[in-house]
Amino acid sequence: SSSTHARTATGVLVVDQKEMFREVFFVLLEEQTGRPCAYLTGVLLGYLRSLAAAEVPAQLFLQRAVLELLLIPSPTTGQVEFHRLHQLLQYHVLTDHSTIALRLLQVQADYPPCLQLALDMLFRLKAYDEIVEVLLCQAQLVRAVEVMMQYNVTGVSQARLENLASAPGTVVEDLERSAALELYSLWKKDEKRDALGAGISGGSLKHSL
């Protein structure tokens, strides 16, 4: 009952996002038979916009619900409205989260721009380890090594990179793999030289003291 809910100083009833989802949106989702997904998506988006207008961050489960509804093919066209999803991501109606980025990666075969949308999101989140993994899985080895160098991502071994680079491919792919290995090797040599220089400098300092 409403008597158990919190109220504002002016007496306005406060209903949190979990309760709204459980008591309203989840019921609509379960009763969606015969009701177009566009209607449910519109209802959820309206709620997200009202939260944004009140400067209240939308919780992840609400954004995931919108995302999954948008990925359901339209009953009239049989197509997923990827262009609409793209707009919602560009305008940050769906906010940055690694879970959303992962879901975008899962559908990038159907809509290739999802790869860059996911990478952009991960960059804003400063999730550099995840970015490197995505690029390696996409066989973008040079780009992966560049990210490793720029953000000091050290979790990828040379053996793993060599294993990825040894996969059969086209002449262009082979050239890129060779370039990635050379770039990685130069990076590691620079690291060793810097570490050696720091050690010598530290030793000289101690000796002078």
Helices and strands as residue ranges (DSSP letters): G 2-4, H 17-20, I 21-25, H 26-30, H 37-53, H 60-70, H 82-90, H 98-106, H 113-124, H 128-137, H 141-151, H 158-165, H 171-208
